[in-house]
Amino acid sequence: MPQKLEEFDIRIASDGRWFHQGSEIKRQAIIKLFASVLSRDEKGKYWLKTPVEKGEITVEDAPFIIVSLNLINDVEKEKPKLELVDNMERNFIAGPDHPIFFKKDKRQRQKPYLRLNDGLTAKISRPVYYQLMDMVTRNKKGEMGVWSADKFVVLQV
């Protein structure tokens, strides 16, 4: 059965709040449900997709926000893992699967993001960014970055 294309009047604001028909969605359980079926296509469009329906939504910046950072020390490994937590309470380990990158905002300032799954990204909040900057070091090549799970994560600007 092909997916039915729907008109969804849903918008994710740049501060991570979700809106339907102009009204803020307050129930976190509903937002988490929508987030679980969110994807981004190769053209950069955002979709809510279920097995039976699909609808495009508007995302002002990144659909998610990284709200906290945890250092997970592994007794067997020398370097800790950097666990980044988004506003949906999902955990991501910074590294090759979830790189940190920067892109310019409307005022040409560099803003940090984390690549998630399904073409999605999360904007790194200012407090988490400052935590990351406190951990920055240089590798043997002179690149700036942070260590996570024995991998050097280059902070590319």
N, C-alpha and C positions, 0 to 999 in steps of 0.2 A: 504494500500500500504506500503510495507516494506521500511525502509530507505536504500538508496543506499550508500555503503561504498566508500568514496572518499579518494584520496591521497592529503592531504593538506600540502604544504610545508610552514607552518607557525610556527614561533618561538617567544616566549615571553622571552626577555632577563631579567636578574636578576635586571636590573634597571627600568623595566616596559615598555621598548620600544618593539613594535611589528614589526616583519619582515615577509615578504613574498618572497620566493625564494631569500633570501639573502639581499633584499632591504628593508629599513625601510618604514613602512606604516606611512605616515605623517598626513593623514586626520583623525582627531579625530572622525568624524561621522562614519567612517568605523570601527575604533577600538571599538567604543561604540556598534556598531551593532554586531560585532563579540563577544564582551564581554557579550552581552545579551543572547547569545546562547551557552556560555561556561559552561561546567560542568566537574566534576572529578568523575571517577568511584571508586568502592571499591578497585581496584588494584592500584590506584594512577595515572591512565592515564587520560590525559586531552582530551576533545572532543568538537568540535563545532558541535552542533546538531540542525537540523531543522526538520520539519515534513517529508521532503523527502530525506534528505541526512545527512551523519554523517562522520566526518573525525577526525583523531587523530592529535593533534598538540604537539609541544615540549614547555615545560615551564622549564626554567633554575632554578627558585627558587619558587617564588609565582607569580601568574599571575597579582596581583594588588599591589599597594603601598598606604599606608595610608599617605596622604600628609598634613592633618590638623586636629586639634582637637578643638572642640568648647564646652564650658561649657554652658549648657542650664539650667537656673534657673527656677524652677517650684515654684510658689508662695505657692502652697498648700503643697509641699513636702519640707522636711528639706534639703535633699541632692540634688545637681544638677545632671543632666544627662551628661555623657560624650559622645558627638557625634563625631565619627571618620569619616572623609571624605576620600574616595579613589581617585585615579587618574582618575576615570570615573565619578567623581562628585556625587557619591552615598553616602548616609549617613547611618551610623550604630550606634546604641546605645550600648555601651559596657555593658555587663551583661551576663546572662545565655544563651541568644540566640546568642550572639556574644562575646565569651570569648577571653581574651588576653592570649597568651601562648608563651613559648620560645622553640626554638630548636637550636641545635648546627650547626654552619656553618662548612666549610671544615677545618678551623683552630681551631675547637673546642670552638669557642666563642659563647656565648648565644645570640641569636637574637630574638627580639620580633615580634609577628605576631598576627593578628586578624582573628578569624574564621568567615567566611561569610556564604553564603547559597550554596547549591548544592555541598558540599564537598570542596569548594574553600576557599582560604586564601589570606590575604594581608599582606605584610611585612610592619611593622611600621617604617616609616622613622626616621632618627636620630633626627631631630628637634622635632617631635611629641613624640618620646621616652623620650627626655629630659623634655618636658612639663609634661608627665606622671610621671616621677621620682620626679618632684617638688611637686606632689600631693600625693605621697605615704605616707601611714600611717599604723599603725598596728591595727588589730581588737582585741577583747577580748581573742582570742585563740593565739595571738602573730603572726598571719600570716600577711605578707606584702601585701598591695593592695591599691586599690583606690575605692572611692564610686561613684556609678553611678545609678541613678534612685532608690534610697533607697536600693540598693543591694551592698554588698561589693564584689568587683571583685578581687579575689586573683591573684596576679601576680606569677604564678607558673613557677619556673625555672627547 
